[in-house]
Amino acid sequence: MQFRLSKQPIMTMIRHALVAASLAAGMAHAGDWPSWRGPKQNGTSGETGLPSQISLAAPVLAWTYPIASRGTPVVFEGHVYTLCYEGTGPDLQEILLCLDEKTGQKIWERRANDFISDIVYNRYAICSPTVDTETGNVYWTTHAGLFSCYNRNGKLLWQHSMMEEFGRTTYPNGRTTAPAIDDDLVIVHGMTSAWGKNGPTRNRFHAFDKRTGELVWTATPNGIPKDNPFSFPVFEWRDGKRLLYAGTAEGCVACIDSKTGDLIWRMPITVGGVCASTLLYGDTLIAVHGTENLDSSESGRMLAIKLGAEPEAGTPGPVEIGKEHEAWRNGVESFSSSPVLVGNRVYVTNTTGELQAVDADTGHVLWSEKLAATQIHASPAAGDGKLYVPMANGLFYVIKPTDAGPQELSKIQLQGDCLGAPAIANGCVYVHTTERLYCFRGTGSLQATKIIQASELQPMRGEASRMLIMPADLTVTPGQEVPFTARVVDEHGLVVEAHRGGIQWDLNPKVGVSAGPNGELIVADNAKPGAAEIEGEFNGFKSTIRLRIVPRLEFQEDFESTALSQSREGTDYNSFAFPPGQWFAGRMHWEVVEKDGGKVLAQTIDNPIFQRTQTLIGNPESHNYTMQVDIMSDGNRRLMSSAGVINQRYLILLKGNYQEIEISSNMERIKESAPFKWRPNVWYRLKTRVEGQPDGSNIVQAKVWERDQTEPAEWTIEVVHQHGHSEGAPGIYGFVPQSRFRVYLDNITVTAND
C-alpha cells in the first residue's frame, strides 16, 4: 500500500479499535476545543468567565504568535494546534504548528509543500486540524491533499497523498474541509477523480480507520459538482443509525451512514455548492447557502430540514427529498460562513457583513446588524452568553445577543484579515488572522462541563449482519503482499469483529494477483498494470475492494498493443480505445487513436470542461527518476495547445501559444520558463529529470528537440527547488484552449536516474 504506516503491531491496533468502537464518539476534556466547531458540533462552548472586552494589552491578551493562517486553531490537553503558512514564492510551505496553551511557545511543527495545485493569492490554511480525544492524535489535510496523522509529540503515524492515491482535485479558492472524527473513523470530504466508478469528478467522503489509516468506505452522494466542498460534517444517532450530515459540492445537503458509507438521502437546494456546515436542532437539520436557489432566481436561503427520511427497504440510497421535508425557510444568505446554535437561536454572518439572528423553531429573522462591508469564510463562535465574531477585514467583535437586538461589548481591529472561526478553550478565546494567532484570556471562574460527542442513543451491539473489507481501495505495485481486515458489523454498523486475515477471494487470473494463506493478496512480480474490483468472503459475508496496480518505477507505454475497440461516428477518429484503466482522470480525457502510422494518445476535445487534463499514471512513492515523452500539437502559427509530464510533483510542459518550455509546481510558487520555438504537426521529444540532493533540495531539468534529430547534450532549462518534493507519481498533462486543437503523446518512458 502506498500510504505510510506506523510500526505498531496491527492486531494491537485492531483490539484498540474494538475498544474505541464500544465507546461513544469520544469525550472532550473540560474546556477543550478539539475540532473546528467545538465539542458540541455547533460552534458553542459551555464555559463561563469568558472575556467581554478584547484588548491588545495584558492581561486580556494572554499571548500572540506571528504566523499567517486562514483557519481555526484547536485545543487539547495543554496544546494548541493550528494550520498556517510561511515563506514566499517556491519556499512557501503549509505548517501544522503545535504551541503551549499557556505560553504560546512553539513545541513542534511539521511542514509540507504545495504541489500541482491551482491555489492563488496565498489561499492556504483555509482549514483546521482535528484532534482525536481518545488517542490525542492530530489529523490535518494540506491543500494539495496530503492527509496525515501525527501523535501529540509530532511523530508521523501514517499519511496518504489523496491526490496520488484517490485522485483528489484542487481548486484556486484553497478551501479545504477539516478531517472529522467519529468513533474509530476519521472522515475527509473533498472532490476526487480516480478510476472506474470513481473516475468522474465528484464530491466524495472517504472514511479511514483512525489508527491504521486503512480506508473503510467511500461515499459519493451523486450529482455533478458545482463548487469545491467546504462543509464540515456533523453526526448523530437516529433510528439506530449513526448518521453524517453535510453540504455538498453539487448543491445538496446529504445524509450518509457514518459506519458503513451507505447513502441515506440527499436534498438539492441550490445551483452552486453548499459550503457552510449544518446544525442539528431537535428533529431538524438547519442549512444555509449563498448561491441561486433551485426554485427561484433569488440567491441564498436558510432552511430547516425534517429528519427521518430513508430509502425503502431493500432499495439503495440516496432517496431524494424536496420541499415537503422543509420545516421552514427564509432568505438568509451565507456562502461559506457557518452558523452557530445557542439554545433555539441561530446566529450567522452573511456575505454582506451582517450578523443575523434567527428563531430556530420558526425561521423568523429576529434582527440583522451590519458589522463590516463583506464577510468571506469567518464564522462566529459562542460562549458565556456572548458571540465572538471575526470579520474578513480583521475587525473582531464581542456581541451580547438578545431577541431585541445585539449589544456591542467590544470591537477591535486585529492585524491582518480574519477568515477562520474563533476557538474557545479553558477560559480563552483564540482567533487567527493572516498575520498572527491571538489568545485572549477571561477573568471569571470557569464552569465547563464534559461534553460527550455521541449521545446515549447508541444501540447495543447486535448480531453480525454484514462485512466491510479494509483497506477498501488501494494502490499497489508488482511484488507487493497486502494484508486485509474483515470488519464485521451489526445492523447498526457497529463493529462486532475485526479479523486480520481469513478472507477468501474470488480472483480473476487476468488481474495478476493470488491469495496467500492468511487471506493476503499477493501481486505477481510480472503483474500487468490495471485496476479491478475484487470480491472477498468472510464467514458467509461478502464485500468488494478496489485494487489499482501501477508499474514499478521503470516502465514504458507506446500504445501499439492497444486494440481500438471503440467506435464513434462523425468525429476525426471513428475508432479509438480508452486509456489504461489504472490512470487517474484518464477515461473521457484521453483516447488512443491511429495517427502517423502508429497508435498514439490524443487528448479529447469533445467536452469543453476537459480543456485542461492532469492524469497520474504511476506509483506515488516514486522518486529520482527521468521521464521522456513524444509530443505533437495540432494548430497553426497563431494557436497551438500545450502538453507535458508530471515528474515527482513538478509539471514540465511545452506551451504552444507561448513558445516556451516551463517548469512549475504551483504556478505562483514555482514557475520558470525558457524560450523554445516549436511548430504544429511536428513531433518533439521532451526529456525531464528530477534529482534529490543531500540538503533536501531538488534539481529539475528538461530538454526538448525534434524527434527525428539527435538529442542535445545540454539541458534546455534547469531549476533548483530548495525545499524539494521528496517523491511523487509520474503523470501526463494536456491543455487544449477552446477545445480546438488536440495534443498527442507517444512513447512514454519512466526510468530511474543512473
N, C-alpha and C positions, 0 to 999 in steps of 0.2 A: 504494500500500500504506500501511497506517495506522501501521506502526512507523517509528521514526526510524532513518536510515541514515547512516553516515559518508560523506564526500565522496571517499574513496579510490577510484580507478578500479576498476570491477568486474572487469575482466579480470585486473588485478594480483592482486586478492583470489582469483580462481579459480586462478591459477597458484600462489599461495602455498598454497592449499588442496590442490592436487595434490601439492606437495612434502610437505606435512604428512601426506597420506594414505599416502605411501611409507614413512613412519617408523612406529615403534610409537606407543602412545598418548601418548607424551611422556616425558621424562626429568626426574625431580625432582633438583634440585641437592642435593649432600650436606647432610644435616641439615635441609632444608626440609620443611614440612608444608603442602602446597598445597590439600588438600581435607579434608573433615570426618573421614574415617577414616584420613588419612595416606597416604603413598606406597605402602604395602603393601595398602591397602584393608581392613585388619583391626584398626586401632587400635593398631598396634605400631610401634616405632622400632628401628632398628639401632644407635643411638648407645650409647656408654658414658660414664661420668663424670657421670651424671645425679644430682640431689640425692637423698640418702637421708633427710635431716632437713629439714623445712619450717619456716621461721621468718618472722615478720613484721618482721625486722630485717636490715640489710645484714650480710654480703654475699650471704646466701641470697636475700633479697628484692631483686631487681635493680631493679624499679620497679613502680609500680601506677598505674592510671589510673581516675579516678572516673566511671564510666558504667555504666548498667544494661543487662544482657543476660541472655537465657536460652539462649544458644547457645555455639558454639565458635569461637575465632579460627583463622585460618590464617596461615602464614608463608611468604614467598617473597622471595628476593633482597634481604634487608635491611628488608622491610616486613612489618608485622603488620596484617592486615585482620580486622575484626570487625564483626558486626552488633549494634546496640544501639538504645536509645531514650532520649528525653529530653523533658521537659516534662510538663505536666498538662492535663487537660481538652482543649479544642479546639486547644491549642498543642502537644500531644504529637506527636512525629514519630519515625519509624524512621530510623536512620542507618547508612550504610556508612562506617566510620571507618578511616583509614589512619594507622598510627603507625610511628615509627622503631623498628626491632627492638632496638637497643642502649640507647636512652634512654627509650623510651616517649613521646616528644614527638609531638604531632599534626602530621602532614604535610598531610592534607586530609580533608575529609568531604563526603558527599553525603546530602541529606535527602529524605524522602518522606512524604506524608500517608497515613494510613489513610482509606478511603472505602467506603461502602456495604458494611460488613462486620458480622459478628456478634461480633467478638472482645470478650471481657470480662476484667476484672481485670488489665489491662495485660499480657496474654499476648502480648507482642511479642518479636521476635528469637529465636524458638524455631527457629533455623536457623543456617546457616553460609554465608559466601561461598565461592566456589571460584576458584582461580587456574589459568589455563592455563599450563603450564610452558613451552610453546613460544613464546607471544607475550607472556606476562606480563599479559594482560588479566584483569580481575576481573569475576565474574558474581555477581549477587545477585537474590533474589526477595523482595519485601515480602509481608506477609500479605495485602494487598489484591490482589496479583498483578502488581505492576509488576516485570517481568523485564528487567534492564538489564545491558549490557556496557560497562565502562569500561577505559581503558588505565591503566597503572601511575601516571600523573600525574593521574588522576581525570577525564579527558575522556570524555564520553559518546560511545560509538561507535554504539550502537543500543539501542532499547528497545521492548518490547512491553507493552501492557496486556492481560495474559492474560484478565482478566475481560471486557473490552470487545471483544477480538478473537477469543477462543476460548471464551468462556462459563465461565471458571473460577469456581468457587463458593468461599465462605469458611465457616469454622466457628468457634464460640466458643472452642475449645481453642487456637487460634492455631498449631498445629503446621504447619510448612512444610518441605518437603523441599528440601535444598540442590541446586543445579544440579550435574550430573555431566558431566565432560569425557571424551570418548572419541574419540581421533584428531581429526578435523576437525569433530566434532559436540559440541554442548552439549545435554544432555537434562534436561528438567524433568518432574516427576512430580506430578500433582495431580488434583483432581476437576473435571470440566467438564460443562456442559450447553449445547450450541450449537444447531446446526440439522441437519436431515436425519438421517443415520445416527448423527451425533454429538449428536443432540438429547437423548436420555435421559441422565440424570445417571449418569456412570460414571467410574471410575478410569482415567486415560489418561496416556500418556507422549508428550511432544512433543519431537522432535529437530530442532534448528536448526543451520544452518551457523554455526560459532562465530565466523567473521569477519564475515559479512554479516548474520546474524540471519534469514535466509530459512528457512522451515520446510521440512524434508526429508521427514519422515514423522510420522504419528501412529499409536499403537498402543493398542488397547482390549482388555485381557485378558478381558473379558466378566464377567458376573455383576453382581448388584445390590449396590452398596456398603453396607457396614455401619459404616464409620468413615472418618475423614479420613486419607488416605495420608500416611505419615511415613517409609517405609523408603528409605534411600539405596541406589541400585543398586551392584552390583559386576559386574565384567566379566572375561571370559577368552576365549581361543581354544580351541575344542573341535571336533574333526572338521571342520576347515576353516571353521568359522563363528565370528564374533565375537559372543559371547552376553552378554546382560544378565540379571541375576537380581535380583529384588526382591520383598518382601512387598507385598501389595495390599490395597485397602480392602474388597474383597469376601471377605476371609478366606482368601486363597490365597498361595502362592508361585508366581511366574510367571517364565518364561524367554522372552526376546524376542531376535530377531536385531538386534543393535545397528546394523548397517549399513543395514538395509532396513526395520526395523519389523515384520517378519514374526513372527507369534506361533508359538512352538515348543511349549511345554507349560505347563500350569497344574496346581497341586495344591491342592485345597481342604483346609483343615485345621482351621478354626475358624469359629464363628458370628459372630465380630467381625472386626476388621481385623488384619492382620499389620503392626505398626508398627515393630518392631525390624529393623535391617539384618541381612542374611545373611552367612555366612562361607564362603569356598571352602576346602575341605580335601581334597586329593587328588582322587578321583573322586566326592566327595560335596559337597553344599551343606548347611550347618548353619543351621537356622532356629529361632526361638523366638517364642512369643506368650504373651499373658496373659489370654485370654478363654476361654469354654467351648469344649471340643473338639467336633468334629462327631460323633465316635463314642463319646463318653462325656459324663457330666454334670460331669466334673471340669474345672477351669479351668487353663489353662496347659500348655505342652508344649515341650520341645526335641526336635528330630529331625534326623537326617542323611538327606538325600535322595540316592539314587543317580542320578548324572547320565548323560546319553546318550540320553534319550527324544527321539523325533522323530515328526512326523506321517508317515503313509505317503506314498510318492512320489505327487505329483500331487494330494494332499489338503491343503486349507488347514488351518492350525492354529488354535487350540492343541489338542493332544491332551491329554486329562485323565488324569492319573496318580493312583494311590492308594497304599494301604499296601504293595503289592508292590514299590514303589520306595523303601521305607524301609530304611536300613541298621541303624538303631537308633532308639529313642525313650526319653525319660524324663519325669519330672513337673516338671522345672524350669520356673518361670513367670516371664516378664518381659514386661511390656506394651510399653514404649517405650524401655527401656534396652537398648542393643545390646551384644552380647558382643564380646570380643577373643580372638584366637587367638595363643598363644605355643607354638611347637613343636606338640606334639599335645595341648595343654591349652587348654580354653575357660574363660574367666572371665567372669562376668556378675553384675550386681546385680539382685535380684528386687524385686517390688513391696512386700515386707515388710521391705526394708532389709538383706537378707542378701547377702554376697558368696559366690558358689558356684564351685567348681572341677569341671570335667567332663572325663573322658577322651574325646578326640575320636575315638578308634578304636572305643570300645565304648559310649559314652554313660553310662558309670558315673559317678555323682556321688561325687567324692572327699571333699569336705567342704563345709560351709556355716558362715559366720561372720557373726553379727549385728553390723552396723555402725551402724544407725540404725533409727528406728521405721518409716520408709517410704522409698521411692525413686520418683521420677517419671520424668523423661526422662534424667537424667545417666547417662553411660556411663563405664566405666573406660578408661584408656589404659595401654600397657605399654612398658617400655624398660629396658635395663641390668639385667635380672633383677628388676625391681620393677614393681608395679602402682600407678598413681596413680588414686585412687578418690574422686571427689567425691560427696557425698550431698545429698539435697534440702534438708536443714536447714542446709547450709553447712559441715558437717564435711568435712575433706579429709584423706585417709589416704595414707600410703605403706606398701605391704604387700609383703613378700618372700614369694612363694608357694612352697611345697614340697608334695610329694604327701602329706606327713604333716599339713600344715595351714598356715595363714597365720602369718607373723611380722610383727607391727606394728612398723614402724620409726619412724613419725611420725604424729601426729594433731594437727590444729589446727582451731580454729573461725575460719572466714572471715566477713567482713561480708556479709550477705545470704544468699540461697538459691542453691544450685547446681542448674542444670538442663541444662547442657551438658557435653560431654566435654572433658577436657584436650587440649591440643596439645603436641607435643614437637618442638622445633626448635633445633638448634645449641647444645646443652648446656643449654637452658632448658625448663622446664615452665610452660605457660600454663593458667590456669583462670579462667573468668568467673563472676561471681555477679550477682545482681540489684542489686548496688551498685557493683562495680568489677571491673576486669581486673587479675589478678596475674601477674607474671613472676618465677618462682623459678629461680635460677641454680645449676648444679652446680659442682663444684670439680675434677673429674678430667679426664683427657685425653679428647679426642673421637676416635672412630674410625669415624665414619659413612661409609657407602659409598653410591654412587649406586644408586638403585632404578629399574629400568625397569618401567613400569606394565603394558605389554603384552609378553607373552612372545615368545621367538624362534619360537614355533609358528605365527606369522602366515604364511600361504601366500604363494607368489609370485603376483603379479598375473597373471591369465589373460585369456582372450578375453572380449569383451563378451557379456553374456547377457541383460541387462535394462536398463531405463531408469526413473529417477525424475525427475520434474519438480519444480524448486523455484523459487519457493515453492509448496508443495503445497496450501496453504489460506490464503486472504487475503480481506480486506475492502477494497472499492473504492467509489468514488463516480462518478457520471456525469462523463464528460470525461477520465477518467484513462487513461494509457497505461502498461501494465505489462510489463516485460521478464521473460523466464523463462530458466532454465538447464536444459539436458538433462544430467542426472547419470547417465552411463552406467557401469554396474558389471559386474564379472565374477560368476561363480557364488558367490563368497565375499562379495560385497557391496563389494569393493574398487573404488575409483573408477578407471576406465580413461580416461575423458574427461569433462570438464565444459565444455560448449559453450554459450556465451551466444547465444541466437537459433537460428534454423533449424528450429524446431518447427512442424509442420503441424497445424492444429487442425480437429477435426470440430465445427462450430459449428451451433447451432440459432438461426435468425434471431430467435426469440421472446426469447432471452436478452438481446439488445441489445448484443452485443459483436461486433467484427470483428477479423480478423488483420492485423497490419501486415507490412511487407516483411521484417522481421528476426525474425519469429516472436513479436513482442509482441502482446498483446491490447489493443484499443482499446475502451474503454467509451463508447458513444454519449452525446452530451450529453442526449438525451431517453430514455435507457435507464430502464426501469421498475425499481423496487426488486424484488429477488428473490434467489434462490440456486439454483445449478446445479452439477452435476459436468460437467466438460468434458474430453474425451479429446484428447490430443496424441500426435503420432508423430514420431520422430526416427530416421533410419537403420534403419527397419523395426521399431523398438521402440515400444510404446505404453504410455502411462501416463495417469492421470486426476488432475486438480486439482479443488479445491473453490473456487468463486468466489461470494462474497456481495456483492451490490450494495446499498448503503444510500443513501438520498437525501442530497442536499446539505443544508445547514443548514435551509433553508426548505422545509417540506412540511406536508401535512395529510392526514388519513385520517378519512373519515366512514362507511366500510364499505358505502355504498349500492350500489356496483358489485359487491359480493361475492355470488357465487351460492351459495345454501345447498344445496350438492350432497350433503351427508352426511345420512344418516338414522339414527335411533335410536329404538326403541320404548320406552315405559314411563318416559319422563322428562318434565320440564316443557317441554322443547323437542325435538320429534321431528325437526325439520330444523335443520341448523346447517352452519357452514363452519369449517375450520381458519383460524387467524390467518395473516398473511403469513409466507411460508416463511423469510425472512431474519431474522425475530425470534429472538433467543436465548431458549430456555426458553419458547417460545410454544405450540407444539402440546402438547396434553394439559393445559395450564394455562389456556388461554383458548379461547373459541369465539365465532364471530359468529352471532347469533340475531336473530329478528324480535321487536321489542318497541316498544310505544307508537307504532305506525305507521311504524317505520323499522328499520333494521338497526343493531345496537349490538354492542359487545364485552362478553361475560359471562365472569366467572371460573368455571371448572369447580368443582363440588362433589362429583364422583363419588368422588374418591380423597382420603382424609384427609391423605395425605402432602403434598398440594399446597395445604394451607390457606394458606400464605404463598407468594406468587409475585412474583418480581422479573424483569422482562423488558426487555432492552436492545434498542432498535429503530433506532438511528441511528449516526452517524459518531462514533468515539471522539475525533476531533480537534476536535469542535465546542466553541465557547466563546462567552461573552457572548450568550446567547440567551434568548428568552421561550417558555415552554410554556403551553398552555391546553388544558383537557380538561373535558368534562362528566361528572359522577359521580352515581351513584344507588346506594343500598343497599336491598336487601330487609330485612325485620326488623320490630321493634316498638319500643316505647318503652324496653324493657329491654335489647334486644340488637340491635346492628347490626354490620356489617362495616366495614372500612377500605379506603381506596383513595387513590391519588395518582400522582405522577410522580417521575421521577428527572431532575433538571436539573443538568448539569455536576457529577455526583457528589454532589449533595445530594438527599435524599429529602424531598419535601414532600407531606403526606398529610392527609386528613380522617380522624380517628379516631372511629369511630362510638360505641363504648362510653364514650369519654372526653369526647365532645362538644367536641373540640379540633381546631385546625389545628396541625400540628407540622412543624418543620424540623429535620432531623438529617442526619448522615452516618454515622458510627459512633455508636450510641446512648450510649456512655459518653464520647465525645469532644465531639460537638456534638448537643445536643438541647434545643430551645427551643419553647415552645408558647404559644398564645393561645386563650382560650375561643371556641368557635363552636358554637352550637346548630343542629343540622340534623336533619331528620326522615326517617324511612324512606319509600321510594317517592316521593320528590320529587327532581327533577333540579336539581343545583347546578353552577355553573361555577367551576373553580379556575384561577387565572392565577398563574404564577410567573415570576420574572426573576432572573438572576444576572449581576452586572456586576463585572468585574475593575477594580481600582483601581491607580494608578501605583505604590503602595507594596507591591503583591503581595497585598493583602487583597481579599476579595470582599464585596459587599453582596448578600444573598439576601433577596428579597421575595416575598410571596404575598398574594393576596386571594381571597375566595370570596363568592359571592352566589347567590341563586336564579336559575336560568337565564332565567326569563321576566321578570326585573326588570332595572333599569338597573345597569350596572357602577358600583360605588362609586369615588369619586375616591381615597380613601386606601387604602394597603396595610393588610391585616389584621395582618400580622406582618412584622418586618424583623430580620435577623440579620447582624452583621458578623463575618466569619471572618478573623482576622489573617493566617494562612498559608493563603490561599485555594487551592482546586483550580483549576489553570490551564485545564483542559479536561475533557471527559467526554461520553460518549454519552447522548443522550436515552433515557428509558425509562419504563415504567409499573410500577405496584405494586398488589397486592391482598392483603388478608388476610381470610379468612372463618373466624372461630373455630368450631371443631367442625364445619366444613363444612356449616353450617346455612343461612346467608343469603348469596345471591350479591351481588356488586357488579358494576356495569355502567359502562362507559366509552364515550364517543362524542365525535366531533368533536375529535380530537387535532390540535393545530397546533403547529408549531415555527417560530419566526421569529427573525431576527437582531434584536438590540436596535438601535433607531434606524435 
